[in-house]
Amino acid sequence: MNIAHYPISLILLASGASSRMKASLGKDKMQLTLPDDERTLLQTTLEIYRSCPFAEILVIVRQYGREEPTGKTRFIVNDKAEQGMASSLALGVKSASPNVSGYLIALADMPLVQIASIEALCNEFLLCRSNEAICVPTFRGQRGNPVLFGSAYKNELLSLFGDVGAKSLLRQYAERVCEVETDDEGILLDIDTAQDWQHFLQKKAA
């Protein structure tokens, strides 16, 4: 399906403490740079999502860096990031346009997600024609990220707390979850450690 516009807010979470990466490389993982073009990890992941026609892109960060707002993209500082992922997720939902049909919750430390997987999620959500739909990508039967929540879950997303994200809603509304099968291992691969980073660089170079 060729969609010219997704009535969906992309919420890209990039405000984690990055404690494991700082311990090994002494640097916030969002600011790690690719050796070939000096793009940061955050910029690399963001570029993938910018390829899709979202209504808006909201990037939740701990502090402003060299990234500047462009087009539909806004950077929003979470000054309560130490409270966990849920605080960033809720801030993104709170900042989103009231006119969207859903929220695609994505993680900035997952730069191997394929554009085709993102499009498949959004297209499946739109085919459901319901703001109560929840669409989750899978790879060989294992659920991954990003996850798309219909706007019916706005209040519940706003009320989340801690560092567990929105997994509780997947359990609570299990009968509404639509699994979208992909051939994309990238939906399972995040970058937390120096070893993860090297693995990513090797895949990029291959």
C-alpha positions as a LaTeX table, in Angstrom:
\begin{tabular}{lrrr}
\hline
Residue & $x$ (\AA) & $y$ (\AA) & $z$ (\AA) \\
\hline
Met1 & 0.00 & 0.00 & 0.00 \\
Asn2 & 1.38 & 3.41 & $-0.97$ \\
Ile3 & 0.35 & 5.95 & 1.65 \\
Ala4 & 1.09 & 9.63 & 1.01 \\
His5 & 0.57 & 10.60 & 4.65 \\
Tyr6 & 0.40 & 8.69 & 7.94 \\
Pro7 & $-1.92$ & 10.36 & 10.51 \\
Ile8 & 0.53 & 9.11 & 13.12 \\
Ser9 & 2.96 & 10.79 & 15.51 \\
Leu10 & 6.38 & 9.19 & 15.65 \\
Ile11 & 7.77 & 9.41 & 19.19 \\
Leu12 & 11.49 & 8.61 & 19.14 \\
Leu13 & 12.87 & 7.96 & 22.64 \\
Ala14 & 16.47 & 9.16 & 22.97 \\
Ser15 & 16.72 & 10.21 & 26.61 \\
Gly16 & 18.12 & 7.11 & 28.28 \\
Ala17 & 20.98 & 7.37 & 30.78 \\
Ser18 & 23.31 & 5.32 & 28.54 \\
Ser19 & 25.05 & 4.08 & 31.69 \\
Arg20 & 26.52 & 0.89 & 30.20 \\
Met21 & 27.97 & 2.68 & 27.19 \\
Lys22 & 29.38 & 5.48 & 29.31 \\
Ala23 & 31.02 & 2.88 & 31.55 \\
Ser24 & 32.80 & 1.25 & 28.61 \\
Leu25 & 33.37 & 4.09 & 26.12 \\
Gly26 & 32.92 & 7.14 & 28.32 \\
Lys27 & 30.28 & 8.62 & 26.03 \\
Asp28 & 26.52 & 8.89 & 25.69 \\
Lys29 & 25.55 & 6.34 & 23.04 \\
Met30 & 23.31 & 8.84 & 21.27 \\
Gln31 & 26.42 & 10.87 & 20.45 \\
Leu32 & 28.55 & 8.00 & 19.14 \\
Thr33 & 29.51 & 8.77 & 15.55 \\
Leu34 & 29.84 & 6.62 & 12.46 \\
Pro35 & 33.41 & 6.58 & 11.14 \\
Asp36 & 32.44 & 7.24 & 7.53 \\
Asp37 & 30.29 & 10.37 & 7.77 \\
Glu38 & 30.30 & 11.52 & 11.42 \\
Arg39 & 26.55 & 11.04 & 11.84 \\
Thr40 & 25.58 & 10.26 & 15.41 \\
Leu41 & 23.63 & 7.17 & 16.40 \\
Leu42 & 20.62 & 9.41 & 17.01 \\
Gln43 & 20.92 & 11.04 & 13.59 \\
Thr44 & 21.30 & 7.63 & 11.94 \\
Thr45 & 18.12 & 6.25 & 13.50 \\
Leu46 & 16.20 & 9.47 & 12.93 \\
Glu47 & 17.08 & 9.40 & 9.23 \\
Ile48 & 15.33 & 6.02 & 8.88 \\
Tyr49 & 12.07 & 7.35 & 10.31 \\
Arg50 & 12.25 & 10.57 & 8.32 \\
Ser51 & 11.90 & 8.41 & 5.22 \\
Cys52 & 8.27 & 7.72 & 6.21 \\
Pro53 & 5.43 & 10.26 & 5.85 \\
Phe54 & 4.54 & 10.77 & 9.51 \\
Ala55 & 2.33 & 13.66 & 10.56 \\
Glu56 & 5.13 & 14.69 & 12.94 \\
Ile57 & 8.32 & 13.39 & 14.50 \\
Leu58 & 8.94 & 14.07 & 18.18 \\
Val59 & 12.42 & 13.25 & 19.48 \\
Ile60 & 12.63 & 13.05 & 23.27 \\
Val61 & 16.15 & 13.86 & 24.49 \\
Arg62 & 17.97 & 14.60 & 27.75 \\
Gln63 & 19.48 & 17.80 & 26.41 \\
Tyr64 & 19.73 & 19.67 & 23.15 \\
Gly65 & 22.72 & 18.73 & 21.06 \\
Arg66 & 23.75 & 19.81 & 17.61 \\
Glu67 & 20.52 & 18.47 & 16.16 \\
Glu68 & 18.19 & 21.25 & 15.07 \\
Pro69 & 14.44 & 21.07 & 14.39 \\
Thr70 & 13.77 & 20.51 & 10.69 \\
Gly71 & 10.47 & 20.23 & 8.90 \\
Lys72 & 8.12 & 18.03 & 10.91 \\
Thr73 & 10.81 & 17.10 & 13.45 \\
Arg74 & 10.85 & 18.58 & 16.95 \\
Phe75 & 13.35 & 17.90 & 19.74 \\
Ile76 & 11.82 & 17.92 & 23.21 \\
Val77 & 13.94 & 17.89 & 26.37 \\
Asn78 & 12.77 & 15.60 & 29.16 \\
Asp79 & 14.05 & 17.14 & 32.39 \\
Lys80 & 12.63 & 14.16 & 34.28 \\
Ala81 & 14.43 & 11.51 & 32.24 \\
Glu82 & 15.93 & 9.98 & 35.37 \\
Gln83 & 12.43 & 8.76 & 36.25 \\
Gly84 & 12.64 & 6.19 & 33.45 \\
Met85 & 11.50 & 5.51 & 29.91 \\
Ala86 & 7.84 & 5.98 & 30.73 \\
Ser87 & 8.40 & 9.67 & 31.52 \\
Ser88 & 9.81 & 10.22 & 28.02 \\
Leu89 & 7.03 & 8.23 & 26.41 \\
Ala90 & 4.39 & 10.22 & 28.28 \\
Leu91 & 6.06 & 13.51 & 27.37 \\
Gly92 & 6.00 & 12.52 & 23.70 \\
Val93 & 2.31 & 11.62 & 23.82 \\
Lys94 & 1.51 & 14.82 & 25.71 \\
Ser95 & 3.37 & 16.87 & 23.08 \\
Ala96 & 1.76 & 15.12 & 20.11 \\
Ser97 & $-0.88$ & 16.67 & 17.91 \\
Pro98 & $-4.43$ & 15.95 & 19.15 \\
Asn99 & $-5.47$ & 15.14 & 15.60 \\
Val100 & $-3.39$ & 12.00 & 15.03 \\
Ser101 & $-4.85$ & 8.49 & 14.97 \\
Gly102 & $-1.93$ & 6.82 & 16.71 \\
Tyr103 & 1.56 & 6.97 & 18.19 \\
Leu104 & 4.49 & 4.95 & 16.89 \\
Ile105 & 6.82 & 4.49 & 19.86 \\
Ala106 & 10.39 & 3.94 & 18.65 \\
Leu107 & 13.77 & 3.60 & 20.34 \\
Ala108 & 16.67 & 5.71 & 19.10 \\
Asp109 & 19.22 & 3.01 & 19.94 \\
Met110 & 17.75 & 0.64 & 17.33 \\
Pro111 & 19.28 & 1.87 & 14.04 \\
Leu112 & 18.90 & $-1.43$ & 12.16 \\
Val113 & 15.11 & $-1.35$ & 11.88 \\
Gln114 & 14.17 & $-1.46$ & 8.21 \\
Ile115 & 11.97 & 1.15 & 6.57 \\
Ala116 & 9.84 & $-1.67$ & 5.15 \\
Ser117 & 9.03 & $-2.84$ & 8.69 \\
Ile118 & 7.95 & 0.64 & 9.75 \\
Glu119 & 5.76 & 0.96 & 6.67 \\
Ala120 & 4.22 & $-2.48$ & 7.25 \\
Leu121 & 3.27 & $-1.52$ & 10.82 \\
Cys122 & 1.69 & 1.76 & 9.78 \\
Asn123 & $-0.16$ & 0.24 & 6.84 \\
Glu124 & $-1.55$ & $-2.57$ & 9.00 \\
Phe125 & $-2.69$ & $-0.03$ & 11.59 \\
Leu126 & $-4.49$ & 2.03 & 8.97 \\
Leu127 & $-6.15$ & $-1.09$ & 7.55 \\
Cys128 & $-7.57$ & $-1.81$ & 11.01 \\
Arg129 & $-9.49$ & 1.49 & 10.85 \\
Ser130 & $-9.61$ & 1.61 & 14.63 \\
Asn131 & $-7.90$ & 3.85 & 17.15 \\
Glu132 & $-7.98$ & 0.88 & 19.54 \\
Ala133 & $-5.55$ & $-1.13$ & 17.43 \\
Ile134 & $-2.04$ & $-1.96$ & 18.68 \\
Cys135 & 0.45 & $-3.14$ & 16.06 \\
Val136 & 3.66 & $-4.95$ & 17.01 \\
Pro137 & 6.38 & $-6.23$ & 14.65 \\
Thr138 & 7.69 & $-9.77$ & 15.00 \\
Phe139 & 10.75 & $-11.60$ & 13.73 \\
Arg140 & 10.59 & $-15.39$ & 13.76 \\
Gly141 & 7.83 & $-15.22$ & 16.34 \\
Gln142 & 9.57 & $-12.78$ & 18.67 \\
Arg143 & 8.06 & $-9.35$ & 19.28 \\
Gly144 & 10.21 & $-6.26$ & 18.82 \\
Asn145 & 10.11 & $-2.50$ & 18.31 \\
Pro146 & 8.75 & $-0.01$ & 17.33 \\
Val147 & 5.18 & $-0.46$ & 18.56 \\
Leu148 & 2.15 & 1.47 & 17.27 \\
Phe149 & $-0.63$ & 2.41 & 19.68 \\
Gly150 & $-3.95$ & 3.84 & 18.60 \\
Ser151 & $-4.94$ & 7.19 & 20.07 \\
Ala152 & $-7.52$ & 5.44 & 22.30 \\
Tyr153 & $-4.61$ & 4.66 & 24.65 \\
Lys154 & $-3.54$ & 8.26 & 25.12 \\
Asn155 & $-4.54$ & 8.51 & 28.78 \\
Glu156 & $-2.99$ & 5.16 & 29.64 \\
Leu157 & 0.27 & 6.08 & 27.91 \\
Leu158 & 0.29 & 9.36 & 29.83 \\
Ser159 & $-0.13$ & 7.54 & 33.14 \\
Leu160 & 2.76 & 5.06 & 32.71 \\
Phe161 & 5.68 & 5.28 & 35.11 \\
Gly162 & 9.07 & 3.70 & 35.65 \\
Asp163 & 11.41 & 2.16 & 33.10 \\
Val164 & 9.23 & $-0.55$ & 31.54 \\
Gly165 & 7.71 & 1.40 & 28.65 \\
Ala166 & 4.28 & 0.32 & 27.47 \\
Lys167 & 4.61 & $-3.46$ & 27.75 \\
Ser168 & 1.89 & $-3.53$ & 30.39 \\
Leu169 & $-0.62$ & $-2.29$ & 27.81 \\
Leu170 & 0.28 & $-5.14$ & 25.47 \\
Arg171 & $-0.68$ & $-7.56$ & 28.23 \\
Gln172 & $-3.75$ & $-5.65$ & 29.32 \\
Tyr173 & $-5.16$ & $-5.42$ & 25.79 \\
Ala174 & $-3.76$ & $-8.65$ & 24.40 \\
Glu175 & $-6.88$ & $-9.32$ & 22.32 \\
Arg176 & $-6.37$ & $-6.04$ & 20.43 \\
Val177 & $-2.72$ & $-6.61$ & 19.56 \\
Cys178 & $-2.01$ & $-7.25$ & 15.89 \\
Glu179 & 1.34 & $-8.92$ & 15.21 \\
Val180 & 2.99 & $-7.90$ & 11.93 \\
Glu181 & 5.47 & $-10.53$ & 10.77 \\
Thr182 & 8.71 & $-9.18$ & 9.26 \\
Asp183 & 12.00 & $-10.62$ & 8.05 \\
Asp184 & 13.77 & $-7.84$ & 9.93 \\
Glu185 & 16.08 & $-8.87$ & 12.78 \\
Gly186 & 16.68 & $-5.17$ & 13.37 \\
Ile187 & 13.43 & $-4.92$ & 15.33 \\
Leu188 & 15.16 & $-6.94$ & 18.09 \\
Leu189 & 18.62 & $-5.34$ & 18.07 \\
Asp190 & 19.42 & $-2.38$ & 20.28 \\
Ile191 & 22.74 & $-0.79$ & 21.18 \\
Asp192 & 23.57 & $-0.78$ & 24.88 \\
Thr193 & 27.22 & $-1.81$ & 25.08 \\
Ala194 & 30.49 & $-1.24$ & 23.24 \\
Gln195 & 30.12 & $-4.74$ & 21.79 \\
Asp196 & 26.68 & $-3.86$ & 20.42 \\
Trp197 & 28.15 & $-0.74$ & 18.82 \\
Gln198 & 30.93 & $-2.69$ & 17.11 \\
His199 & 28.39 & $-5.24$ & 15.87 \\
Phe200 & 26.35 & $-2.42$ & 14.37 \\
Leu201 & 29.39 & $-0.88$ & 12.66 \\
Gln202 & 30.26 & $-4.26$ & 11.16 \\
Lys203 & 26.74 & $-4.65$ & 9.79 \\
Lys204 & 26.86 & $-1.14$ & 8.33 \\
Ala205 & 30.17 & $-1.89$ & 6.64 \\
Ala206 & 29.01 & $-5.24$ & 5.20 \\
\hline
\end{tabular}
